[in-house]
Amino acid sequence: MNANKPGAPPEPSSLRAFQSLVLDARDEELEDAINESGADFSALAHEARSVAEAAIAEVAASGPREDEAEVLHLGLGTLVRMLRRKKKLDPLQLADAAGVDVEEVNGKRSANPMFRFSLG
């Protein structure tokens, strides 16, 4: 909690530090730290799994959203662009490597599903 205001949520920097600690910790260290805090690691893990399963079930029950394909397409396009830049390839080089037309890489034409497969 924020030491300045009782009951206030933690400061963002405290949350980032805790997140970093949790993500970087080995499983044994994390389990020991949770148990030492007085919490039951197994119960906490069970509760986390239950929350995750409920969220997955809720998404599955709601069915596909109309804009889902568009959002996924945009995300995939962004990922391909970022990876292309990371490998220092221009769109023509990526198209040649994937064996597709450069217009598919540039997004000027809808990409054939084989384009996505050939990138893998």
N, CA, C and O atoms as CSV, one atom per row, in Angstrom:
chain,resi,resn,atom,element,x,y,z
A,1,MET,N,N,0.824,-1.195,0.000
A,1,MET,CA,C,0.000,0.000,0.000
A,1,MET,C,C,0.858,1.243,0.000
A,1,MET,O,O,2.028,1.215,0.380
A,2,ASN,N,N,0.265,2.316,-0.426
A,2,ASN,CA,C,0.941,3.597,-0.428
A,2,ASN,C,C,1.105,4.058,1.026
A,2,ASN,O,O,0.126,4.195,1.759
A,3,ALA,N,N,2.345,4.292,1.423
A,3,ALA,CA,C,2.622,4.670,2.820
A,3,ALA,C,C,2.045,6.038,3.161
A,3,ALA,O,O,1.802,6.333,4.331
A,4,ASN,N,N,1.824,6.870,2.157
A,4,ASN,CA,C,1.318,8.215,2.406
A,4,ASN,C,C,-0.170,8.238,2.702
A,4,ASN,O,O,-0.644,9.130,3.406
A,5,LYS,N,N,-0.907,7.289,2.185
A,5,LYS,CA,C,-2.355,7.278,2.358
A,5,LYS,C,C,-2.787,5.865,2.728
A,5,LYS,O,O,-2.736,4.966,1.888
A,6,PRO,N,N,-3.204,5.660,3.951
A,6,PRO,CA,C,-3.655,4.320,4.342
A,6,PRO,C,C,-4.830,3.872,3.462
A,6,PRO,O,O,-5.766,4.635,3.224
A,7,GLY,N,N,-4.766,2.637,2.991
A,7,GLY,CA,C,-5.837,2.097,2.160
A,7,GLY,C,C,-5.707,2.444,0.679
A,7,GLY,O,O,-6.461,1.931,-0.148
A,8,ALA,N,N,-4.758,3.308,0.343
A,8,ALA,CA,C,-4.571,3.694,-1.059
A,8,ALA,C,C,-3.848,2.572,-1.805
A,8,ALA,O,O,-3.066,1.828,-1.214
A,9,PRO,N,N,-4.114,2.457,-3.103
A,9,PRO,CA,C,-3.414,1.420,-3.871
A,9,PRO,C,C,-1.923,1.717,-3.961
A,9,PRO,O,O,-1.505,2.862,-3.789
A,10,PRO,N,N,-1.121,0.693,-4.230
A,10,PRO,CA,C,0.325,0.911,-4.336
A,10,PRO,C,C,0.666,1.880,-5.461
A,10,PRO,O,O,-0.069,2.010,-6.440
A,11,GLU,N,N,1.788,2.547,-5.296
A,11,GLU,CA,C,2.283,3.440,-6.341
A,11,GLU,C,C,2.648,2.613,-7.579
A,11,GLU,O,O,3.043,1.456,-7.437
A,12,PRO,N,N,2.528,3.177,-8.794
A,12,PRO,CA,C,2.887,2.429,-9.999
A,12,PRO,C,C,4.306,1.873,-9.974
A,12,PRO,O,O,4.542,0.772,-10.472
A,13,SER,N,N,5.260,2.618,-9.402
A,13,SER,CA,C,6.637,2.118,-9.361
A,13,SER,C,C,6.736,0.890,-8.463
A,13,SER,O,O,7.522,-0.015,-8.741
A,14,SER,N,N,5.950,0.849,-7.396
A,14,SER,CA,C,5.927,-0.326,-6.527
A,14,SER,C,C,5.362,-1.523,-7.265
A,14,SER,O,O,5.851,-2.643,-7.118
A,15,LEU,N,N,4.330,-1.281,-8.061
A,15,LEU,CA,C,3.731,-2.368,-8.842
A,15,LEU,C,C,4.722,-2.904,-9.868
A,15,LEU,O,O,4.822,-4.115,-10.065
A,16,ARG,N,N,5.452,-2.005,-10.521
A,16,ARG,CA,C,6.444,-2.436,-11.516
A,16,ARG,C,C,7.549,-3.251,-10.850
A,16,ARG,O,O,8.002,-4.255,-11.399
A,17,ALA,N,N,7.976,-2.823,-9.679
A,17,ALA,CA,C,9.027,-3.558,-8.963
A,17,ALA,C,C,8.526,-4.944,-8.571
A,17,ALA,O,O,9.250,-5.930,-8.712
A,18,PHE,N,N,7.298,-5.022,-8.081
A,18,PHE,CA,C,6.734,-6.313,-7.695
A,18,PHE,C,C,6.579,-7.208,-8.923
A,18,PHE,O,O,6.903,-8.394,-8.874
A,19,GLN,N,N,6.085,-6.642,-10.019
A,19,GLN,CA,C,5.929,-7.410,-11.248
A,19,GLN,C,C,7.271,-7.951,-11.714
A,19,GLN,O,O,7.369,-9.115,-12.103
A,20,SER,N,N,8.288,-7.131,-11.680
A,20,SER,CA,C,9.623,-7.561,-12.083
A,20,SER,C,C,10.123,-8.684,-11.186
A,20,SER,O,O,10.699,-9.660,-11.667
A,21,LEU,N,N,9.903,-8.544,-9.886
A,21,LEU,CA,C,10.320,-9.570,-8.938
A,21,LEU,C,C,9.626,-10.897,-9.244
A,21,LEU,O,O,10.268,-11.947,-9.275
A,22,VAL,N,N,8.326,-10.844,-9.468
A,22,VAL,CA,C,7.558,-12.062,-9.727
A,22,VAL,C,C,7.977,-12.705,-11.038
A,22,VAL,O,O,8.138,-13.923,-11.109
A,23,LEU,N,N,8.153,-11.904,-12.068
A,23,LEU,CA,C,8.498,-12.459,-13.373
A,23,LEU,C,C,9.915,-13.006,-13.422
A,23,LEU,O,O,10.189,-13.958,-14.152
A,24,ASP,N,N,10.813,-12.414,-12.654
A,24,ASP,CA,C,12.217,-12.837,-12.685
A,24,ASP,C,C,12.545,-13.935,-11.687
A,24,ASP,O,O,13.585,-14.583,-11.804
A,25,ALA,N,N,11.681,-14.153,-10.715
A,25,ALA,CA,C,11.977,-15.119,-9.661
A,25,ALA,C,C,11.852,-16.555,-10.167
A,25,ALA,O,O,11.013,-16.867,-11.011
A,26,ARG,N,N,12.710,-17.416,-9.627
A,26,ARG,CA,C,12.571,-18.843,-9.901
A,26,ARG,C,C,11.330,-19.339,-9.164
A,26,ARG,O,O,10.909,-18.726,-8.182
A,27,ASP,N,N,10.746,-20.430,-9.621
A,27,ASP,CA,C,9.528,-20.958,-9.010
A,27,ASP,C,C,9.686,-21.194,-7.513
A,27,ASP,O,O,8.803,-20.861,-6.723
A,28,GLU,N,N,10.837,-21.782,-7.127
A,28,GLU,CA,C,11.056,-22.089,-5.715
A,28,GLU,C,C,11.116,-20.809,-4.881
A,28,GLU,O,O,10.562,-20.753,-3.783
A,29,GLU,N,N,11.789,-19.782,-5.405
A,29,GLU,CA,C,11.906,-18.515,-4.678
A,29,GLU,C,C,10.536,-17.875,-4.499
A,29,GLU,O,O,10.213,-17.359,-3.429
A,30,LEU,N,N,9.745,-17.917,-5.551
A,30,LEU,CA,C,8.425,-17.313,-5.496
A,30,LEU,C,C,7.531,-18.059,-4.507
A,30,LEU,O,O,6.818,-17.437,-3.719
A,31,GLU,N,N,7.570,-19.378,-4.549
A,31,GLU,CA,C,6.770,-20.165,-3.614
A,31,GLU,C,C,7.193,-19.888,-2.176
A,31,GLU,O,O,6.342,-19.714,-1.304
A,32,ASP,N,N,8.501,-19.845,-1.921
A,32,ASP,CA,C,8.999,-19.556,-0.571
A,32,ASP,C,C,8.553,-18.176,-0.101
A,32,ASP,O,O,8.111,-18.020,1.037
A,33,ALA,N,N,8.664,-17.184,-0.965
A,33,ALA,CA,C,8.282,-15.812,-0.589
A,33,ALA,C,C,6.795,-15.732,-0.272
A,33,ALA,O,O,6.399,-15.063,0.683
A,34,ILE,N,N,5.976,-16.403,-1.059
A,34,ILE,CA,C,4.532,-16.379,-0.805
A,34,ILE,C,C,4.211,-17.083,0.498
A,34,ILE,O,O,3.426,-16.581,1.303
A,35,ASN,N,N,4.816,-18.250,0.712
A,35,ASN,CA,C,4.570,-18.988,1.956
A,35,ASN,C,C,5.059,-18.208,3.168
A,35,ASN,O,O,4.398,-18.215,4.207
A,36,GLU,N,N,6.210,-17.534,3.060
A,36,GLU,CA,C,6.737,-16.739,4.170
A,36,GLU,C,C,5.844,-15.545,4.495
A,36,GLU,O,O,5.829,-15.067,5.629
A,37,SER,N,N,5.106,-15.068,3.507
A,37,SER,CA,C,4.208,-13.937,3.753
A,37,SER,C,C,2.961,-14.349,4.512
A,37,SER,O,O,2.169,-13.506,4.936
A,38,GLY,N,N,2.791,-15.671,4.682
A,38,GLY,CA,C,1.619,-16.157,5.404
A,38,GLY,C,C,0.519,-16.629,4.473
A,38,GLY,O,O,-0.483,-17.176,4.934
A,39,ALA,N,N,0.685,-16.429,3.176
A,39,ALA,CA,C,-0.310,-16.887,2.211
A,39,ALA,C,C,-0.029,-18.347,1.866
A,39,ALA,O,O,1.098,-18.823,2.000
A,40,ASP,N,N,-1.045,-19.031,1.431
A,40,ASP,CA,C,-0.912,-20.427,1.034
A,40,ASP,C,C,-0.669,-20.468,-0.469
A,40,ASP,O,O,-1.562,-20.139,-1.250
A,41,PHE,N,N,0.533,-20.868,-0.881
A,41,PHE,CA,C,0.907,-20.881,-2.290
A,41,PHE,C,C,-0.053,-21.736,-3.114
A,41,PHE,O,O,-0.491,-21.321,-4.186
A,42,SER,N,N,-0.375,-22.912,-2.622
A,42,SER,CA,C,-1.261,-23.820,-3.365
A,42,SER,C,C,-2.645,-23.220,-3.551
A,42,SER,O,O,-3.228,-23.311,-4.631
A,43,ALA,N,N,-3.166,-22.609,-2.496
A,43,ALA,CA,C,-4.490,-21.980,-2.595
A,43,ALA,C,C,-4.459,-20.802,-3.568
A,43,ALA,O,O,-5.391,-20.605,-4.347
A,44,LEU,N,N,-3.389,-20.031,-3.515
A,44,LEU,CA,C,-3.242,-18.896,-4.425
A,44,LEU,C,C,-3.146,-19.366,-5.869
A,44,LEU,O,O,-3.761,-18.779,-6.758
A,45,ALA,N,N,-2.371,-20.433,-6.106
A,45,ALA,CA,C,-2.246,-20.987,-7.455
A,45,ALA,C,C,-3.586,-21.518,-7.945
A,45,ALA,O,O,-3.942,-21.328,-9.108
A,46,HIS,N,N,-4.333,-22.185,-7.062
A,46,HIS,CA,C,-5.653,-22.711,-7.431
A,46,HIS,C,C,-6.604,-21.565,-7.786
A,46,HIS,O,O,-7.339,-21.646,-8.770
A,47,GLU,N,N,-6.586,-20.505,-6.985
A,47,GLU,CA,C,-7.448,-19.351,-7.254
A,47,GLU,C,C,-7.077,-18.686,-8.582
A,47,GLU,O,O,-7.957,-18.307,-9.355
A,48,ALA,N,N,-5.778,-18.546,-8.844
A,48,ALA,CA,C,-5.333,-17.943,-10.104
A,48,ALA,C,C,-5.791,-18.781,-11.290
A,48,ALA,O,O,-6.253,-18.240,-12.295
A,49,ARG,N,N,-5.662,-20.110,-11.173
A,49,ARG,CA,C,-6.100,-20.991,-12.251
A,49,ARG,C,C,-7.614,-20.863,-12.468
A,49,ARG,O,O,-8.078,-20.841,-13.608
A,50,SER,N,N,-8.375,-20.779,-11.382
A,50,SER,CA,C,-9.831,-20.642,-11.481
A,50,SER,C,C,-10.217,-19.346,-12.192
A,50,SER,O,O,-11.125,-19.334,-13.024
A,51,VAL,N,N,-9.533,-18.273,-11.864
A,51,VAL,CA,C,-9.804,-16.981,-12.505
A,51,VAL,C,C,-9.484,-17.054,-13.996
A,51,VAL,O,O,-10.257,-16.574,-14.826
A,52,ALA,N,N,-8.350,-17.651,-14.329
A,52,ALA,CA,C,-7.961,-17.777,-15.733
A,52,ALA,C,C,-8.960,-18.635,-16.496
A,52,ALA,O,O,-9.364,-18.280,-17.604
A,53,GLU,N,N,-9.360,-19.759,-15.915
A,53,GLU,CA,C,-10.320,-20.641,-16.581
A,53,GLU,C,C,-11.668,-19.946,-16.765
A,53,GLU,O,O,-12.309,-20.112,-17.803
A,54,ALA,N,N,-12.103,-19.175,-15.776
A,54,ALA,CA,C,-13.364,-18.442,-15.897
A,54,ALA,C,C,-13.286,-17.397,-17.003
A,54,ALA,O,O,-14.247,-17.210,-17.749
A,55,ALA,N,N,-12.149,-16.714,-17.115
A,55,ALA,CA,C,-11.979,-15.709,-18.173
A,55,ALA,C,C,-11.998,-16.366,-19.549
A,55,ALA,O,O,-12.617,-15.852,-20.480
A,56,ILE,N,N,-11.322,-17.500,-19.672
A,56,ILE,CA,C,-11.304,-18.224,-20.954
A,56,ILE,C,C,-12.709,-18.688,-21.313
A,56,ILE,O,O,-13.126,-18.566,-22.464
A,57,ALA,N,N,-13.446,-19.223,-20.331
A,57,ALA,CA,C,-14.813,-19.686,-20.580
A,57,ALA,C,C,-15.719,-18.527,-20.987
A,57,ALA,O,O,-16.568,-18.676,-21.866
A,58,GLU,N,N,-15.538,-17.385,-20.353
A,58,GLU,CA,C,-16.354,-16.214,-20.683
A,58,GLU,C,C,-16.112,-15.756,-22.119
A,58,GLU,O,O,-17.053,-15.432,-22.844
A,59,VAL,N,N,-14.860,-15.732,-22.516
A,59,VAL,CA,C,-14.533,-15.336,-23.889
A,59,VAL,C,C,-15.082,-16.352,-24.876
A,59,VAL,O,O,-15.633,-15.977,-25.911
A,60,ALA,N,N,-14.937,-17.637,-24.566
A,60,ALA,CA,C,-15.421,-18.685,-25.455
A,60,ALA,C,C,-16.943,-18.633,-25.590
A,60,ALA,O,O,-17.472,-18.840,-26.681
A,61,ALA,N,N,-17.651,-18.357,-24.491
A,61,ALA,CA,C,-19.108,-18.317,-24.509
A,61,ALA,C,C,-19.647,-17.111,-25.255
A,61,ALA,O,O,-20.750,-17.162,-25.801
A,62,SER,N,N,-18.888,-16.032,-25.284
A,62,SER,CA,C,-19.378,-14.815,-25.937
A,62,SER,C,C,-19.327,-14.926,-27.452
A,62,SER,O,O,-19.931,-14.116,-28.154
A,63,GLY,N,N,-18.608,-15.927,-27.964
A,63,GLY,CA,C,-18.521,-16.114,-29.410
A,63,GLY,C,C,-17.607,-15.087,-30.045
A,63,GLY,O,O,-17.143,-14.157,-29.385
A,64,PRO,N,N,-17.352,-15.265,-31.338
A,64,PRO,CA,C,-16.439,-14.335,-32.017
A,64,PRO,C,C,-17.061,-12.946,-32.154
A,64,PRO,O,O,-18.255,-12.804,-32.417
A,65,ARG,N,N,-16.236,-11.945,-31.973
A,65,ARG,CA,C,-16.677,-10.566,-32.169
A,65,ARG,C,C,-16.568,-10.236,-33.654
A,65,ARG,O,O,-15.742,-10.803,-34.369
A,66,GLU,N,N,-17.407,-9.318,-34.101
A,66,GLU,CA,C,-17.392,-8.945,-35.511
A,66,GLU,C,C,-16.060,-8.344,-35.924
A,66,GLU,O,O,-15.594,-8.570,-37.040
A,67,ASP,N,N,-15.444,-7.577,-35.028
A,67,ASP,CA,C,-14.198,-6.902,-35.371
A,67,ASP,C,C,-12.962,-7.730,-35.031
A,67,ASP,O,O,-11.836,-7.265,-35.205
A,68,GLU,N,N,-13.167,-8.957,-34.546
A,68,GLU,CA,C,-12.042,-9.773,-34.104
A,68,GLU,C,C,-11.042,-10.042,-35.225
A,68,GLU,O,O,-9.834,-9.924,-35.017
A,69,ALA,N,N,-11.529,-10.401,-36.402
A,69,ALA,CA,C,-10.629,-10.698,-37.519
A,69,ALA,C,C,-9.820,-9.459,-37.897
A,69,ALA,O,O,-8.629,-9.555,-38.193
A,70,GLU,N,N,-10.467,-8.310,-37.885
A,70,GLU,CA,C,-9.768,-7.068,-38.228
A,70,GLU,C,C,-8.686,-6.749,-37.199
A,70,GLU,O,O,-7.580,-6.345,-37.559
A,71,VAL,N,N,-9.003,-6.928,-35.935
A,71,VAL,CA,C,-8.040,-6.653,-34.868
A,71,VAL,C,C,-6.861,-7.620,-34.972
A,71,VAL,O,O,-5.707,-7.207,-34.855
A,72,LEU,N,N,-7.149,-8.907,-35.191
A,72,LEU,CA,C,-6.081,-9.898,-35.322
A,72,LEU,C,C,-5.213,-9.612,-36.547
A,72,LEU,O,O,-3.991,-9.753,-36.492
A,73,HIS,N,N,-5.842,-9.213,-37.647
A,73,HIS,CA,C,-5.100,-8.887,-38.860
A,73,HIS,C,C,-4.164,-7.704,-38.617
A,73,HIS,O,O,-3.008,-7.716,-39.041
A,74,LEU,N,N,-4.672,-6.697,-37.940
A,74,LEU,CA,C,-3.861,-5.517,-37.627
A,74,LEU,C,C,-2.687,-5.905,-36.734
A,74,LEU,O,O,-1.557,-5.474,-36.965
A,75,GLY,N,N,-2.955,-6.719,-35.714
A,75,GLY,CA,C,-1.892,-7.162,-34.817
A,75,GLY,C,C,-0.845,-7.995,-35.522
A,75,GLY,O,O,0.351,-7.820,-35.288
A,76,LEU,N,N,-1.284,-8.903,-36.386
A,76,LEU,CA,C,-0.341,-9.732,-37.125
A,76,LEU,C,C,0.501,-8.876,-38.065
A,76,LEU,O,O,1.708,-9.083,-38.189
A,77,GLY,N,N,-0.141,-7.917,-38.725
A,77,GLY,CA,C,0.596,-7.027,-39.619
A,77,GLY,C,C,1.659,-6.234,-38.876
A,77,GLY,O,O,2.769,-6.052,-39.375
A,78,THR,N,N,1.316,-5.765,-37.687
A,78,THR,CA,C,2.272,-5.019,-36.868
A,78,THR,C,C,3.432,-5.914,-36.450
A,78,THR,O,O,4.590,-5.496,-36.487
A,79,LEU,N,N,3.122,-7.140,-36.056
A,79,LEU,CA,C,4.163,-8.084,-35.660
A,79,LEU,C,C,5.099,-8.382,-36.829
A,79,LEU,O,O,6.318,-8.398,-36.652
A,80,VAL,N,N,4.550,-8.617,-38.012
A,80,VAL,CA,C,5.379,-8.899,-39.190
A,80,VAL,C,C,6.284,-7.710,-39.497
A,80,VAL,O,O,7.463,-7.883,-39.805
A,81,ARG,N,N,5.726,-6.498,-39.412
A,81,ARG,CA,C,6.533,-5.291,-39.673
A,81,ARG,C,C,7.670,-5.167,-38.672
A,81,ARG,O,O,8.803,-4.868,-39.048
A,82,MET,N,N,7.370,-5.397,-37.399
A,82,MET,CA,C,8.398,-5.277,-36.366
A,82,MET,C,C,9.503,-6.322,-36.558
A,82,MET,O,O,10.688,-6.014,-36.431
A,83,LEU,N,N,9.105,-7.542,-36.862
A,83,LEU,CA,C,10.104,-8.593,-37.075
A,83,LEU,C,C,10.919,-8.327,-38.345
A,83,LEU,O,O,12.120,-8.593,-38.385
A,84,ARG,N,N,10.262,-7.805,-39.371
A,84,ARG,CA,C,10.973,-7.474,-40.609
A,84,ARG,C,C,12.023,-6.409,-40.332
A,84,ARG,O,O,13.154,-6.505,-40.809
A,85,ARG,N,N,11.648,-5.394,-39.559
A,85,ARG,CA,C,12.599,-4.323,-39.236
A,85,ARG,C,C,13.729,-4.837,-38.353
A,85,ARG,O,O,14.883,-4.439,-38.514
A,86,LYS,N,N,13.394,-5.722,-37.422
A,86,LYS,CA,C,14.412,-6.278,-36.542
A,86,LYS,C,C,15.468,-7.026,-37.355
A,86,LYS,O,O,16.656,-6.974,-37.035
A,87,LYS,N,N,15.033,-7.716,-38.399
A,87,LYS,CA,C,15.968,-8.467,-39.240
A,87,LYS,C,C,16.556,-7.604,-40.357
A,87,LYS,O,O,17.306,-8.081,-41.208
A,88,LYS,N,N,16.188,-6.304,-40.325
A,88,LYS,CA,C,16.702,-5.336,-41.292
A,88,LYS,C,C,16.407,-5.749,-42.736
A,88,LYS,O,O,17.272,-5.680,-43.609
A,89,LEU,N,N,15.162,-6.180,-42.964
A,89,LEU,CA,C,14.713,-6.544,-44.301
A,89,LEU,C,C,13.773,-5.469,-44.810
A,89,LEU,O,O,12.957,-4.945,-44.052
A,90,ASP,N,N,13.882,-5.136,-46.091
A,90,ASP,CA,C,12.875,-4.256,-46.661
A,90,ASP,C,C,11.720,-5.147,-47.134
A,90,ASP,O,O,11.886,-6.365,-47.207
A,91,PRO,N,N,10.550,-4.571,-47.458
A,91,PRO,CA,C,9.397,-5.384,-47.845
A,91,PRO,C,C,9.684,-6.327,-49.020
A,91,PRO,O,O,9.185,-7.452,-49.042
A,92,LEU,N,N,10.478,-5.879,-49.992
A,92,LEU,CA,C,10.794,-6.722,-51.144
A,92,LEU,C,C,11.614,-7.940,-50.723
A,92,LEU,O,O,11.374,-9.047,-51.207
A,93,GLN,N,N,12.582,-7.741,-49.823
A,93,GLN,CA,C,13.390,-8.872,-49.343
A,93,GLN,C,C,12.528,-9.885,-48.587
A,93,GLN,O,O,12.701,-11.093,-48.749
A,94,LEU,N,N,11.598,-9.389,-47.761
A,94,LEU,CA,C,10.710,-10.292,-47.034
A,94,LEU,C,C,9.813,-11.047,-48.003
A,94,LEU,O,O,9.611,-12.251,-47.850
A,95,ALA,N,N,9.277,-10.355,-48.992
A,95,ALA,CA,C,8.412,-11.005,-49.982
A,95,ALA,C,C,9.176,-12.096,-50.726
A,95,ALA,O,O,8.653,-13.190,-50.937
A,96,ASP,N,N,10.414,-11.797,-51.123
A,96,ASP,CA,C,11.231,-12.807,-51.808
A,96,ASP,C,C,11.491,-14.003,-50.903
A,96,ASP,O,O,11.377,-15.149,-51.336
A,97,ALA,N,N,11.839,-13.741,-49.649
A,97,ALA,CA,C,12.135,-14.827,-48.710
A,97,ALA,C,C,10.904,-15.688,-48.443
A,97,ALA,O,O,11.019,-16.902,-48.277
A,98,ALA,N,N,9.720,-15.061,-48.401
A,98,ALA,CA,C,8.482,-15.790,-48.122
A,98,ALA,C,C,7.860,-16.367,-49.390
A,98,ALA,O,O,6.946,-17.188,-49.318
A,99,GLY,N,N,8.358,-15.937,-50.553
A,99,GLY,CA,C,7.805,-16.437,-51.809
A,99,GLY,C,C,6.418,-15.891,-52.109
A,99,GLY,O,O,5.569,-16.594,-52.656
A,100,VAL,N,N,6.195,-14.631,-51.747
A,100,VAL,CA,C,4.897,-13.994,-51.999
A,100,VAL,C,C,5.104,-12.677,-52.732
A,100,VAL,O,O,6.227,-12.201,-52.898
A,101,ASP,N,N,3.994,-12.108,-53.160
A,101,ASP,CA,C,4.038,-10.823,-53.845
A,101,ASP,C,C,4.274,-9.707,-52.821
A,101,ASP,O,O,3.735,-9.759,-51.715
A,102,VAL,N,N,5.062,-8.715,-53.178
A,102,VAL,CA,C,5.389,-7.621,-52.265
A,102,VAL,C,C,4.136,-6.867,-51.817
A,102,VAL,O,O,4.131,-6.287,-50.731
A,103,GLU,N,N,3.074,-6.861,-52.630
A,103,GLU,CA,C,1.838,-6.166,-52.234
A,103,GLU,C,C,1.193,-6.822,-51.012
A,103,GLU,O,O,0.505,-6.151,-50.243
A,104,GLU,N,N,1.408,-8.128,-50.828
A,104,GLU,CA,C,0.892,-8.796,-49.637
A,104,GLU,C,C,1.656,-8.327,-48.403
A,104,GLU,O,O,1.067,-8.139,-47.339
A,105,VAL,N,N,2.962,-8.139,-48.545
A,105,VAL,CA,C,3.783,-7.673,-47.428
A,105,VAL,C,C,3.419,-6.241,-47.077
A,105,VAL,O,O,3.360,-5.892,-45.897
A,106,ASN,N,N,3.176,-5.417,-48.066
A,106,ASN,CA,C,2.855,-4.006,-47.840
A,106,ASN,C,C,1.418,-3.791,-47.390
A,106,ASN,O,O,1.047,-2.677,-47.020
A,107,GLY,N,N,0.593,-4.856,-47.415
A,107,GLY,CA,C,-0.794,-4.728,-46.995
A,107,GLY,C,C,-1.698,-4.123,-48.035
A,107,GLY,O,O,-2.840,-3.779,-47.730
A,108,LYS,N,N,-1.215,-3.979,-49.276
A,108,LYS,CA,C,-2.043,-3.398,-50.325
A,108,LYS,C,C,-2.979,-4.436,-50.931
A,108,LYS,O,O,-3.910,-4.102,-51.664
A,109,ARG,N,N,-2.717,-5.691,-50.614
A,109,ARG,CA,C,-3.569,-6.775,-51.076
A,109,ARG,C,C,-3.699,-7.745,-49.914
A,109,ARG,O,O,-2.749,-7.965,-49.162
A,110,SER,N,N,-4.882,-8.319,-49.777
A,110,SER,CA,C,-5.107,-9.261,-48.682
A,110,SER,C,C,-4.140,-10.426,-48.800
A,110,SER,O,O,-4.008,-11.038,-49.860
A,111,ALA,N,N,-3.476,-10.720,-47.713
A,111,ALA,CA,C,-2.463,-11.771,-47.719
A,111,ALA,C,C,-3.105,-13.146,-47.816
A,111,ALA,O,O,-4.091,-13.439,-47.139
A,112,ASN,N,N,-2.545,-13.957,-48.644
A,112,ASN,CA,C,-2.943,-15.345,-48.765
A,112,ASN,C,C,-2.548,-16.043,-47.467
A,112,ASN,O,O,-1.483,-15.757,-46.921
A,113,PRO,N,N,-3.393,-16.964,-46.954
A,113,PRO,CA,C,-3.018,-17.667,-45.711
A,113,PRO,C,C,-1.659,-18.363,-45.819
A,113,PRO,O,O,-0.991,-18.532,-44.799
A,114,MET,N,N,-1.236,-18.763,-46.989
A,114,MET,CA,C,0.068,-19.399,-47.149
A,114,MET,C,C,1.210,-18.414,-46.854
A,114,MET,O,O,2.305,-18.826,-46.472
A,115,PHE,N,N,0.944,-17.107,-47.034
A,115,PHE,CA,C,1.948,-16.084,-46.702
A,115,PHE,C,C,2.285,-16.180,-45.220
A,115,PHE,O,O,3.454,-16.188,-44.837
A,116,ARG,N,N,1.252,-16.252,-44.396
A,116,ARG,CA,C,1.480,-16.339,-42.953
A,116,ARG,C,C,2.221,-17.629,-42.617
A,116,ARG,O,O,3.109,-17.637,-41.764
A,117,PHE,N,N,1.854,-18.717,-43.289
A,117,PHE,CA,C,2.510,-20.001,-43.042
A,117,PHE,C,C,3.980,-19.941,-43.457
A,117,PHE,O,O,4.848,-20.467,-42.760
A,118,SER,N,N,4.255,-19.299,-44.594
A,118,SER,CA,C,5.621,-19.267,-45.102
A,118,SER,C,C,6.542,-18.403,-44.241
A,118,SER,O,O,7.765,-18.525,-44.325
A,119,LEU,N,N,5.962,-17.532,-43.414
A,119,LEU,CA,C,6.778,-16.712,-42.513
A,119,LEU,C,C,7.255,-17.501,-41.313
A,119,LEU,O,O,8.270,-17.163,-40.704
A,120,GLY,N,N,6.524,-18.560,-40.969
A,120,GLY,CA,C,6.852,-19.346,-39.787
A,120,GLY,C,C,8.136,-20.066,-39.960
A,120,GLY,O,O,8.570,-20.782,-39.058
